[in-house]
């Protein structure tokens, strides 16, 4: 795929940030509701809380999660940077899998348990801890996006003159400029051009 231009990448990055922040906000809202459901003594409030968590999952959390994943992959394949950090992608997939097969099952269990009786949900604590763990992973991925603690993947692509040389190989431009700097008669204007100018000779004086 041909790399997208800078304005396109900026719009894709904005879309990815909006979707990711929305995903985090929806999950934080579910955490607050799950805490209220675990602490309340009212069966009606408990039942409504779990139904609301279930509704938010299908209306916001799940769509935002997959759209955030898709936008992140699109930024990788449609821009010149390629897939820079594999760990962030792996964490995103892990969060989606845990939300589907962990939190999703606990939400359904809580809805079913509170709909049949006035008893508390057997997955109330697990739902709170799992939702809080998701937010911790979100914050960790945000920190990783800023600090970039992991090395780049083999799929990292950076086209252009600023591409770094392979490990162990000296940049020819830097080597040329260093050689020119050692020449005492080389003007500074010749640096970076690849050509060494000869010093100008003495100006001729015309006689009348």
N, CA, C and O of each residue as an XYZ file, in Angstrom:
832
protein
N       0.839     -1.194      0.000
C       0.000      0.000      0.000
C       0.873      1.243      0.000
O       1.865      1.322      0.725
N       0.491      2.212     -0.822
C       1.268      3.436     -0.919
C       1.119      4.254      0.346
O      -0.005      4.453      0.807
N       2.234      4.749      0.943
C       2.133      5.507      2.192
C       1.296      6.764      2.016
O       1.381      7.444      0.994
N       0.488      7.063      3.027
C      -0.351      8.246      2.985
C       0.467      9.493      3.284
O       1.501      9.428      3.949
N      -0.001     10.614      2.790
C       0.691     11.854      3.045
C       0.474     12.302      4.489
O      -0.354     11.748      5.213
N       1.235     13.313      4.887
C       1.217     13.745      6.278
C      -0.157     14.202      6.734
O      -0.572     13.791      7.817
N      -0.919     15.045      5.971
C      -2.257     15.433      6.448
C      -3.183     14.245      6.638
O      -3.990     14.230      7.567
N      -3.074     13.234      5.753
C      -3.918     12.053      5.894
C      -3.564     11.304      7.175
O      -4.445     10.851      7.905
N      -2.264     11.180      7.440
C      -1.838     10.498      8.661
C      -2.307     11.255      9.899
O      -2.674     10.635     10.898
N      -2.298     12.572      9.848
C      -2.758     13.353     10.986
C      -4.241     13.121     11.263
O      -4.655     13.012     12.417
N      -5.038     13.045     10.195
C      -6.467     12.780     10.384
C      -6.691     11.358     10.899
O      -7.550     11.134     11.752
N      -5.929     10.408     10.388
C      -6.047      9.036     10.885
C      -5.640      8.948     12.353
O      -6.267      8.241     13.141
N      -4.583      9.674     12.709
C      -4.134      9.672     14.096
C      -5.175     10.313     15.008
O      -5.412      9.834     16.117
N      -5.804     11.406     14.539
C      -6.868     12.040     15.322
C      -8.038     11.078     15.520
O      -8.582     10.971     16.619
N      -8.420     10.383     14.452
C      -9.512      9.412     14.570
C      -9.161      8.306     15.554
O      -9.997      7.900     16.360
N      -7.928      7.818     15.490
C      -7.500      6.755     16.401
C      -7.521      7.228     17.857
O      -7.938      6.486     18.746
N      -7.073      8.457     18.100
C      -7.060      8.983     19.467
C      -8.489      9.147     19.988
O      -8.773      8.799     21.134
N      -9.390      9.674     19.154
C     -10.784      9.868     19.577
C     -11.428      8.524     19.911
O     -12.103      8.395     20.932
N     -11.223      7.534     19.059
C     -11.798      6.216     19.312
C     -11.208      5.577     20.565
O     -11.928      4.952     21.345
N      -9.910      5.731     20.758
C      -9.269      5.141     21.937
C      -9.737      5.810     23.225
O      -9.993      5.138     24.224
N      -9.845      7.138     23.196
C     -10.320      7.855     24.376
C     -11.778      7.487     24.671
O     -12.164      7.320     25.828
N     -12.585      7.364     23.604
C     -13.972      6.941     23.811
C     -14.059      5.547     24.396
O     -14.894      5.280     25.261
N     -13.191      4.650     23.924
C     -13.144      3.288     24.473
C     -12.783      3.320     25.953
O     -13.406      2.635     26.764
N     -11.785      4.107     26.300
C     -11.379      4.220     27.701
C     -12.494      4.820     28.545
O     -12.752      4.349     29.652
N     -13.165      5.865     28.030
C     -14.251      6.490     28.784
C     -15.420      5.554     29.015
O     -15.997      5.534     30.102
N     -15.776      4.771     27.990
C     -16.877      3.820     28.145
C     -16.531      2.742     29.162
O     -17.374      2.344     29.966
N     -15.287      2.271     29.125
C     -14.872      1.263     30.098
C     -14.818      1.845     31.510
O     -15.158      1.158     32.473
N     -14.394      3.102     31.643
C     -14.385      3.734     32.969
C     -15.806      3.895     33.503
O     -16.050      3.707     34.694
N     -16.749      4.245     32.610
C     -18.151      4.329     33.041
C     -18.680      2.989     33.510
O     -19.402      2.920     34.504
N     -18.327      1.911     32.797
C     -18.744      0.577     33.221
C     -18.159      0.208     34.580
O     -18.807     -0.468     35.379
N     -16.933      0.654     34.836
C     -16.318      0.375     36.135
C     -17.089      1.052     37.268
O     -17.339      0.440     38.307
N     -17.457      2.296     37.068
C     -18.215      3.019     38.105
C     -19.554      2.332     38.360
O     -19.966      2.172     39.509
N     -20.228      1.931     37.290
C     -21.533      1.277     37.453
C     -21.375     -0.086     38.121
O     -22.196     -0.469     38.955
N     -20.320     -0.821     37.755
C     -20.090     -2.131     38.373
C     -19.790     -1.996     39.860
O     -20.214     -2.833     40.657
N     -19.061     -0.947     40.239
C     -18.785     -0.716     41.668
C     -20.083     -0.410     42.408
O     -20.308     -0.930     43.501
N     -20.936      0.427     41.824
C     -22.228      0.735     42.457
C     -23.087     -0.520     42.598
O     -23.756     -0.708     43.614
N     -23.068     -1.380     41.572
C     -23.859     -2.609     41.639
C     -23.342     -3.551     42.725
O     -24.129     -4.245     43.368
N     -22.026     -3.580     42.933
C     -21.464     -4.464     43.954
C     -21.697     -3.941     45.369
O     -21.746     -4.721     46.320
N     -21.843     -2.620     45.513
C     -21.967     -2.030     46.843
C     -23.395     -1.799     47.280
O     -23.657     -1.734     48.481
N     -24.330     -1.671     46.354
C     -25.693     -1.316     46.722
C     -26.408     -2.476     47.416
O     -26.118     -3.647     47.175
N     -27.343     -2.113     48.275
C     -28.155     -3.121     48.954
C     -29.523     -3.273     48.307
O     -30.313     -4.123     48.720
N     -29.810     -2.466     47.307
C     -31.105     -2.514     46.638
C     -31.044     -3.482     45.463
O     -30.217     -3.296     44.570
N     -31.886     -4.502     45.433
C     -31.891     -5.436     44.288
C     -32.272     -4.750     42.979
O     -31.757     -5.101     41.918
N     -33.168     -3.781     43.053
C     -33.578     -3.095     41.825
C     -32.432     -2.279     41.231
O     -32.204     -2.305     40.022
N     -31.716     -1.560     42.085
C     -30.570     -0.785     41.608
C     -29.508     -1.721     41.039
O     -28.906     -1.426     40.007
N     -29.279     -2.841     41.706
C     -28.284     -3.804     41.244
C     -28.656     -4.344     39.863
O     -27.806     -4.460     38.980
N     -29.934     -4.673     39.691
C     -30.397     -5.212     38.411
C     -30.255     -4.181     37.291
O     -29.817     -4.509     36.188
N     -30.625     -2.942     37.580
C     -30.524     -1.890     36.571
C     -29.059     -1.611     36.218
O     -28.740     -1.364     35.055
N     -28.181     -1.648     37.201
C     -26.754     -1.388     36.949
C     -26.166     -2.416     36.001
O     -25.459     -2.056     35.060
N     -26.446     -3.682     36.233
C     -25.881     -4.709     35.365
C     -26.499     -4.667     33.970
O     -25.815     -4.930     32.981
N     -27.768     -4.344     33.886
C     -28.372     -4.181     32.566
C     -27.759     -2.992     31.819
O     -27.586     -3.037     30.601
N     -27.434     -1.936     32.557
C     -26.803     -0.768     31.936
C     -25.386     -1.099     31.469
O     -24.968     -0.665     30.396
N     -24.646     -1.866     32.271
C     -23.308     -2.291     31.853
C     -23.387     -3.126     30.589
O     -22.578     -2.958     29.676
N     -24.367     -4.031     30.534
C     -24.539     -4.866     29.351
C     -24.888     -4.020     28.125
O     -24.393     -4.281     27.029
N     -25.739     -3.008     28.310
C     -26.116     -2.140     27.187
C     -24.930     -1.296     26.709
O     -24.739     -1.129     25.504
N     -24.145     -0.772     27.626
C     -22.978      0.022     27.246
C     -21.931     -0.821     26.522
O     -21.248     -0.334     25.620
N     -21.810     -2.080     26.919
C     -20.853     -2.957     26.242
C     -21.193     -3.092     24.760
O     -20.318     -2.958     23.904
N     -22.451     -3.354     24.460
C     -22.836     -3.575     23.072
C     -22.945     -2.272     22.279
O     -22.716     -2.265     21.070
N     -23.293     -1.171     22.950
C     -23.490      0.088     22.233
C     -22.206      0.886     22.066
O     -22.045      1.588     21.068
N     -21.277      0.791     23.039
C     -20.087      1.637     23.005
C     -18.783      0.850     23.075
O     -17.925      0.998     22.205
N     -18.626      0.022     24.094
C     -17.320     -0.600     24.358
C     -16.873     -1.478     23.192
O     -15.751     -1.333     22.707
N     -17.728     -2.377     22.742
C     -17.329     -3.297     21.678
C     -17.091     -2.567     20.356
O     -16.056     -2.795     19.730
N     -18.009     -1.693     19.898
C     -17.726     -0.984     18.631
C     -16.476     -0.108     18.700
O     -15.687     -0.081     17.756
N     -16.291      0.609     19.814
C     -15.117      1.468     19.934
C     -13.832      0.655     19.995
O     -12.805      1.089     19.473
N     -13.871     -0.511     20.622
C     -12.679     -1.348     20.727
C     -12.205     -1.795     19.348
O     -11.026     -1.658     19.023
N     -13.109     -2.326     18.541
C     -12.707     -2.824     17.226
C     -12.381     -1.674     16.269
O     -11.511     -1.825     15.411
N     -13.046     -0.553     16.395
C     -12.715      0.588     15.539
C     -11.360      1.187     15.923
O     -10.606      1.632     15.057
N     -11.059      1.196     17.208
C      -9.751      1.673     17.637
C      -8.648      0.762     17.123
O      -7.605      1.241     16.678
N      -8.869     -0.550     17.180
C      -7.895     -1.504     16.649
C      -7.720     -1.311     15.146
O      -6.594     -1.297     14.651
N      -8.826     -1.162     14.420
C      -8.748     -1.008     12.963
C      -8.040      0.280     12.573
O      -7.250      0.292     11.629
N      -8.316      1.371     13.295
C      -7.663      2.638     12.962
C      -6.164      2.582     13.254
O      -5.369      3.159     12.512
N      -5.773      1.891     14.329
C      -4.351      1.754     14.620
C      -3.612      0.956     13.567
O      -2.500      1.312     13.179
N      -4.231     -0.134     13.096
C      -3.613     -0.924     12.034
C      -3.574     -0.130     10.733
O      -2.607     -0.227      9.977
N      -4.616      0.655     10.465
C      -4.648      1.461      9.246
C      -3.530      2.496      9.243
O      -2.913      2.744      8.208
N      -3.272      3.095     10.392
C      -2.161      4.047     10.481
C      -0.838      3.352     10.161
O       0.041      3.944      9.534
N      -0.701      2.110     10.586
C       0.548      1.385     10.363
C       0.764      1.053      8.894
O       1.871      1.209      8.379
N      -0.297      0.593      8.209
C      -0.131      0.117      6.838
C      -0.298      1.221      5.803
O       0.134      1.057      4.662
N      -0.916      2.346      6.172
C      -1.198      3.401      5.203
C      -0.251      4.578      5.312
O      -0.384      5.540      4.555
N       0.697      4.529      6.228
C       1.651      5.613      6.372
C       3.063      5.073      6.211
O       3.264      3.865      6.093
N       4.028      5.965      6.207
C       5.420      5.575      5.975
C       6.076      4.929      7.182
O       7.207      4.453      7.085
N       5.388      4.903      8.320
C       6.026      4.401      9.544
C       5.932      2.891      9.669
O       6.776      2.279     10.324
N       4.931      2.276      9.059
C       4.795      0.839      9.187
C       4.348      0.448     10.595
O       3.905      1.289     11.377
N       4.473     -0.823     10.896
C       4.093     -1.325     12.218
C       5.278     -1.119     13.151
O       6.195     -1.939     13.192
N       5.256     -0.009     13.907
C       6.424      0.381     14.688
C       6.523     -0.429     15.972
O       7.588     -0.970     16.271
N       5.451     -0.525     16.733
C       5.503     -1.185     18.029
C       4.537     -2.371     18.042
O       3.322     -2.186     17.982
N       5.074     -3.575     18.119
C       4.246     -4.764     18.111
C       3.599     -5.007     19.471
O       2.522     -5.600     19.534
N       4.221     -4.568     20.554
C       3.704     -4.829     21.898
C       2.358     -4.139     22.114
O       1.468     -4.705     22.748
N       2.204     -2.922     21.592
C       0.935     -2.204     21.769
C      -0.195     -2.927     21.058
O      -1.302     -3.027     21.588
N       0.076     -3.432     19.862
C      -0.936     -4.200     19.141
C      -1.307     -5.462     19.902
O      -2.482     -5.821     19.985
N      -0.303     -6.137     20.458
C      -0.567     -7.357     21.216
C      -1.399     -7.064     22.461
O      -2.296     -7.836     22.799
N      -1.114     -5.962     23.142
C      -1.894     -5.599     24.326
C      -3.324     -5.244     23.954
O      -4.256     -5.594     24.678
N      -3.510     -4.557     22.839
C      -4.864     -4.214     22.405
C      -5.676     -5.471     22.112
O      -6.837     -5.570     22.510
N      -5.070     -6.424     21.421
C      -5.756     -7.685     21.147
C      -6.048     -8.451     22.432
O      -7.095     -9.087     22.555
N      -5.125     -8.393     23.388
C      -5.342     -9.080     24.667
C      -6.498     -8.455     25.438
O      -7.300     -9.165     26.044
N      -6.585     -7.124     25.416
C      -7.685     -6.441     26.111
C      -9.021     -6.792     25.476
O     -10.000     -7.034     26.182
N      -9.071     -6.822     24.137
C     -10.316     -7.174     23.459
C     -10.722     -8.612     23.781
O     -11.896     -8.885     24.033
N      -9.757     -9.527     23.772
C     -10.058    -10.928     24.080
C     -10.528    -11.085     25.522
O     -11.474    -11.824     25.794
N      -9.862    -10.383     26.451
C     -10.269    -10.479     27.854
C     -11.649     -9.863     28.070
O     -12.449    -10.388     28.845
N     -11.931     -8.753     27.389
C     -13.245     -8.119     27.529
C     -14.349     -9.014     26.978
O     -15.474     -8.999     27.479
N     -14.024     -9.798     25.940
C     -15.039    -10.652     25.323
C     -15.275    -11.923     26.119
O     -16.415    -12.270     26.426
N     -14.189    -12.620     26.452
C     -14.327    -13.925     27.088
C     -14.256    -13.872     28.616
O     -14.523    -14.874     29.279
N     -13.904    -12.726     29.176
C     -13.874    -12.570     30.627
C     -14.969    -11.654     31.122
O     -15.940    -12.104     31.730
N     -14.814    -10.374     30.863
C     -15.795     -9.401     31.332
C     -17.177     -9.638     30.733
O     -18.191     -9.503     31.418
N     -17.209     -9.993     29.448
C     -18.506    -10.228     28.810
C     -19.275    -11.357     29.472
O     -20.485    -11.251     29.668
N     -18.585    -12.437     29.820
C     -19.237    -13.569     30.488
C     -19.696    -13.174     31.882
O     -20.781    -13.566     32.312
N     -18.882    -12.400     32.592
C     -19.269    -11.981     33.938
C     -20.462    -11.026     33.915
O     -21.296    -11.057     34.820
N     -20.548    -10.192     32.906
C     -21.711     -9.298     32.785
C     -22.976    -10.116     32.549
O     -23.999     -9.871     33.188
N     -22.916    -11.083     31.637
C     -24.080    -11.928     31.377
C     -24.478    -12.731     32.614
O     -25.662    -12.926     32.888
N     -23.467    -13.196     33.357
C     -23.770    -13.926     34.597
C     -24.451    -13.024     35.614
O     -25.379    -13.452     36.300
N     -24.000    -11.783     35.717
C     -24.585    -10.846     36.677
C     -26.001    -10.463     36.280
O     -26.880    -10.354     37.135
N     -26.223    -10.261     35.004
C     -27.579     -9.921     34.546
C     -28.532    -11.072     34.813
O     -29.645    -10.854     35.293
N     -28.115    -12.291     34.510
C     -28.977    -13.452     34.730
C     -29.232    -13.698     36.212
O     -30.349    -14.045     36.596
N     -28.207    -13.523     37.052
C     -28.354    -13.785     38.484
C     -29.287    -12.787     39.154
O     -30.106    -13.175     39.988
N     -29.179    -11.524     38.810
C     -30.007    -10.493     39.449
C     -31.411    -10.433     38.859
O     -32.319     -9.893     39.490
N     -31.602    -10.974     37.666
C     -32.940    -10.962     37.072
C     -33.827    -12.036     37.672
O     -35.046    -11.870     37.706
N     -33.251    -13.134     38.147
C     -34.040    -14.237     38.692
C     -34.376    -14.062     40.162
O     -35.405    -14.546     40.634
N     -33.499    -13.363     40.889
C     -33.719    -13.233     42.326
C     -33.140    -11.910     42.806
O     -32.602    -11.118     42.032
N     -33.269    -11.703     44.106
C     -32.724    -10.493     44.722
C     -31.298    -10.696     45.230
O     -30.760     -9.822     45.911
N     -30.683    -11.820     44.914
C     -29.337    -12.101     45.396
C     -28.319    -11.278     44.609
O     -28.587    -10.804     43.505
N     -27.150    -11.128     45.213
C     -26.066    -10.413     44.549
C     -25.451    -11.294     43.469
O     -25.616    -12.514     43.478
N     -24.756    -10.676     42.563
C     -24.126    -11.421     41.475
C     -22.901    -12.171     41.985
O     -22.111    -11.597     42.735
N     -22.717    -13.424     41.606
C     -21.508    -14.149     42.018
C     -20.240    -13.631     41.324
O     -19.130    -13.945     41.753
N     -20.400    -12.846     40.260
C     -19.246    -12.316     39.540
C     -19.069    -10.824     39.790
O     -18.402    -10.143     39.012
N     -19.660    -10.304     40.870
C     -19.610     -8.859     41.125
C     -18.172     -8.372     41.336
O     -17.749     -7.382     40.739
N     -17.432     -9.077     42.192
C     -16.059     -8.652     42.477
C     -15.163     -8.844     41.247
O     -14.346     -7.979     40.932
N     -15.316     -9.960     40.567
C     -14.504    -10.219     39.383
C     -14.757     -9.170     38.307
O     -13.833     -8.766     37.601
N     -16.001     -8.731     38.183
C     -16.327     -7.712     37.183
C     -15.655     -6.385     37.507
O     -15.156     -5.705     36.610
N     -15.639     -6.013     38.778
C     -14.991     -4.764     39.186
C     -13.476     -4.848     38.977
O     -12.868     -3.931     38.424
N     -12.880     -5.940     39.419
C     -11.428     -6.093     39.292
C     -11.013     -6.153     37.820
O     -10.012     -5.552     37.427
N     -11.780     -6.872     37.017
C     -11.458     -6.967     35.600
C     -11.562     -5.639     34.876
O     -10.706     -5.309     34.054
N     -12.617     -4.862     35.177
C     -12.762     -3.552     34.553
C     -11.633     -2.612     34.977
O     -11.118     -1.848     34.161
N     -11.252     -2.670     36.255
C     -10.133     -1.844     36.724
C      -8.822     -2.268     36.069
O      -7.993     -1.423     35.732
N      -8.632     -3.580     35.888
C      -7.431     -4.051     35.204
C      -7.358     -3.579     33.764
O      -6.279     -3.261     33.265
N      -8.508     -3.531     33.091
C      -8.541     -3.014     31.721
C      -8.071     -1.567     31.655
O      -7.317     -1.191     30.757
N      -8.519     -0.762     32.607
C      -8.129      0.646     32.624
C      -6.636      0.778     32.891
O      -5.982      1.640     32.305
N      -6.084     -0.064     33.766
C      -4.647     -0.038     34.033
C      -3.863     -0.348     32.757
O      -2.847      0.290     32.477
N      -4.333     -1.321     31.991
C      -3.661     -1.666     30.733
C      -3.765     -0.517     29.742
O      -2.810     -0.235     29.018
N      -4.921      0.152     29.701
C      -5.081      1.322     28.848
C      -4.056      2.391     29.197
O      -3.394      2.936     28.314
N      -3.927      2.687     30.473
C      -2.971      3.708     30.903
C      -1.534      3.286     30.586
O      -0.703      4.115     30.216
N      -1.253      2.000     30.735
C       0.088      1.511     30.404
C       0.374      1.673     28.908
O       1.480      2.059     28.529
N      -0.608      1.383     28.062
C      -0.417      1.542     26.619
C      -0.236      3.018     26.263
O       0.528      3.352     25.358
N      -0.940      3.900     26.977
C      -0.751      5.332     26.742
C       0.657      5.750     27.113
O       1.296      6.503     26.378
N       1.149      5.267     28.251
C       2.525      5.561     28.657
C       3.522      5.009     27.639
O       4.507      5.668     27.308
N       3.261      3.799     27.145
C       4.165      3.195     26.165
C       4.156      3.964     24.850
O       5.184      4.055     24.180
N       3.001      4.519     24.474
C       2.940      5.298     23.241
C       3.780      6.560     23.333
O       4.303      7.040     22.327
N       3.907      7.099     24.541
C       4.675      8.335     24.725
C       6.165      8.041     24.888
O       6.997      8.697     24.261
N       6.504      7.072     25.717
C       7.912      6.795     26.024
C       8.572      5.852     25.032
O       9.792      5.886     24.872
N       7.777      4.993     24.349
C       8.301      4.035     23.366
C       9.451      3.207     23.944
O      10.588      3.325     23.486
N       9.165      2.366     24.952
C      10.251      1.618     25.600
C      10.717      0.404     24.816
O      11.763     -0.158     25.142
N       9.977     -0.025     23.788
C      10.337     -1.240     23.065
C      11.025     -0.917     21.759
O      10.813      0.160     21.201
N      11.848     -1.832     21.255
C      12.487     -1.605     19.948
C      11.463     -1.682     18.823
O      10.367     -2.217     18.989
N      11.850     -1.132     17.671
C      10.976     -1.162     16.511
C      10.903     -2.564     15.929
O      11.836     -3.356     16.054
N       9.784     -2.852     15.296
C       9.584     -4.161     14.704
C      10.282     -4.250     13.343
O      10.674     -3.221     12.792
N      10.446     -5.466     12.789
C      11.023     -5.594     11.443
C      10.155     -4.971     10.359
O      10.620     -4.755      9.239
N       8.874     -4.675     10.687
C       7.979     -4.080      9.702
C       8.035     -2.557      9.715
O       7.277     -1.903      8.998
N       8.937     -1.982     10.534
C       9.075     -0.529     10.574
C       9.661     -0.033      9.260
O      10.695     -0.525      8.810
N       8.995      0.943      8.647
C       9.432      1.503      7.372
C       9.468      3.014      7.516
O       8.496      3.632      7.952
N      10.586      3.597      7.149
C      10.687      5.047      7.171
C      11.409      5.485      5.912
O      12.638      5.475      5.855
N      10.664      5.860      4.932
C      11.239      6.244      3.656
C      11.686      7.690      3.699
O      11.072      8.515      4.376
N      12.757      8.003      2.977
C      13.219      9.381      2.903
C      14.684      9.492      3.213
O      15.347      8.503      3.527
N      15.188     10.711      3.123
C      16.608     10.950      3.329
C      17.031     10.806      4.776
O      18.220     10.673      5.068
N      16.039     10.832      5.714
C      16.401     10.735      7.120
C      16.414      9.305      7.611
O      16.466      9.079      8.820
N      16.369      8.323      6.711
C      16.388      6.931      7.137
C      17.740      6.599      7.724
O      18.753      6.844      7.069
N      17.808      6.049      8.937
C      19.103      5.758      9.554
C      19.791      4.610      8.851
O      19.119      3.734      8.307
N      21.144      4.587      8.848
C      21.884      3.487      8.212
C      21.737      2.222      9.026
O      21.391      2.287     10.206
N      21.995      1.060      8.421
C      21.941     -0.201      9.160
C      22.960     -0.204     10.294
O      23.951      0.524     10.237
N      22.725     -1.020     11.330
C      23.669     -1.079     12.449
C      25.063     -1.491     11.990
O      25.228     -2.437     11.221
N      26.065     -0.756     12.483
C      27.443     -1.045     12.131
C      27.931     -0.384     10.868
O      29.109     -0.488     10.526
N      27.033      0.304     10.158
C      27.426      0.977      8.920
C      27.451      2.479      9.143
O      26.516      3.047      9.706
N      28.524      3.121      8.699
C      28.683      4.555      8.878
C      27.871      5.286      7.824
O      27.880      4.912      6.652
N      27.174      6.320      8.242
C      26.412      7.124      7.305
C      27.374      7.820      6.339
O      28.246      8.562      6.791
N      27.243      7.602      5.002
C      28.175      8.228      4.049
C      28.159      9.746      4.123
O      29.204     10.380      3.974
N      26.989     10.344      4.350
C      26.925     11.811      4.419
C      27.717     12.332      5.604
O      28.442     13.319      5.480
N      27.586     11.679      6.753
C      28.341     12.109      7.924
C      29.838     11.899      7.719
O      30.647     12.733      8.126
N      30.205     10.786      7.088
C      31.618     10.520      6.846
C      32.208     11.556      5.882
O      33.341     12.001      6.068
N      31.447     11.939      4.859
C      31.924     12.938      3.911
C      32.099     14.292      4.584
O      33.106     14.969      4.377
N      31.109     14.687      5.397
C      31.214     15.981      6.071
C      32.375     16.017      7.058
O      33.037     17.044      7.209
N      32.620     14.894      7.729
C      33.753     14.857      8.654
C      35.074     15.002      7.912
O      35.997     15.655      8.397
N      35.160     14.385      6.727
C      36.381     14.504      5.934
C      36.577     15.938      5.446
O      37.701     16.437      5.410
N      35.485     16.596      5.072
C      35.595     17.972      4.605
C      35.977     18.927      5.733
O      36.692     19.907      5.524
N      35.480     18.615      6.939
C      35.822     19.479      8.071
C      37.315     19.416      8.388
O      37.890     20.395      8.864
N      37.939     18.278      8.128
C      39.364     18.145      8.405
C      40.223     18.895      7.403
O      41.402     19.126      7.671
N      39.680     19.281      6.266
C      40.440     20.004      5.262
C      40.444     21.482      5.621
O      39.379     22.097      5.675
N      41.607     22.067      5.866
C      41.634     23.451      6.378
C      41.196     24.480      5.353
O      40.813     25.584      5.739
N      41.234     24.173      4.075
C      40.892     25.167      3.057
C      39.504     24.962      2.474
O      39.160     25.586      1.470
N      38.705     24.104      3.081
C      37.370     23.836      2.555
C      36.382     24.841      3.121
O      36.223     24.913      4.340
N      35.715     25.617      2.283
C      34.702     26.551      2.798
C      33.545     25.796      3.414
O      33.261     24.660      3.033
N      32.870     26.432      4.374
C      31.744     25.784      5.040
C      30.581     25.557      4.078
O      29.775     24.652      4.293
N      30.482     26.358      3.028
C      29.377     26.204      2.085
C      29.445     24.890      1.336
O      28.444     24.434      0.784
N      30.631     24.271      1.312
C      30.784     23.011      0.585
C      30.325     21.818      1.394
O      30.189     20.729      0.837
N      30.076     21.977      2.710
C      29.679     20.860      3.558
C      28.314     20.353      3.136
O      27.401     21.147      2.912
N      28.165     19.073      3.026
C      26.901     18.458      2.678
C      26.634     18.405      1.191
O      25.629     17.820      0.787
N      27.485     18.988      0.349
C      27.248     18.976     -1.089
C      27.932     17.814     -1.769
O      27.580     17.461     -2.894
N      28.899     17.216     -1.110
C      29.627     16.113     -1.719
C      30.751     16.563     -2.616
O      31.429     15.718     -3.201
N      30.985     17.867     -2.754
C      32.046     18.384     -3.596
C      32.929     19.296     -2.773
O      32.449     20.027     -1.907
N      34.219     19.250     -3.047
C      35.172     20.076     -2.314
C      35.636     21.198     -3.232
O      36.148     20.966     -4.327
N      35.447     22.381     -2.766
C      35.835     23.536     -3.578
C      37.325     23.845     -3.390
O      37.867     23.744     -2.289
N      37.959     24.219     -4.488
C      39.353     24.618     -4.417
C      39.437     26.051     -3.938
O      38.588     26.871     -4.289
N      40.454     26.371     -3.137
C      40.578     27.753     -2.665
C      40.858     28.691     -3.830
O      41.630     28.394     -4.742
N      40.208     29.808     -3.754
C      40.363     30.802     -4.824
C      41.764     31.377     -4.814
O      42.338     31.614     -3.751
N      42.324     31.604     -6.017
C      43.672     32.161     -6.125
C      43.650     33.652     -5.907
O      42.584     34.256     -5.782
N      44.838     34.254     -5.860
C      44.887     35.713     -5.626
C      44.270     36.454     -6.791
O      44.463     36.091     -7.952
N      43.531     37.491     -6.469
C      42.848     38.275     -7.490
C      43.871     38.986     -8.355
O      44.859     39.523     -7.855
N      43.621     38.986     -9.676
C      44.541     39.672    -10.616
C      44.311     41.160    -10.573
O      43.175     41.617    -10.445
N      45.363     41.903    -10.678
C      45.304     43.369    -10.640
C      45.613     43.883    -12.044
O      46.674     43.584    -12.592
N      44.726     44.629    -12.612
C      44.935     45.165    -13.961
C      45.760     46.428    -13.895
O      45.581     47.269    -13.014
N      46.653     46.541    -14.832
C      47.484     47.742    -14.892
C      47.006     48.620    -16.038
O      46.689     48.134    -17.124
N      46.963     49.870    -15.787
C      46.577     50.850    -16.809
C      47.800     51.601    -17.256
O      47.706     52.477    -18.115
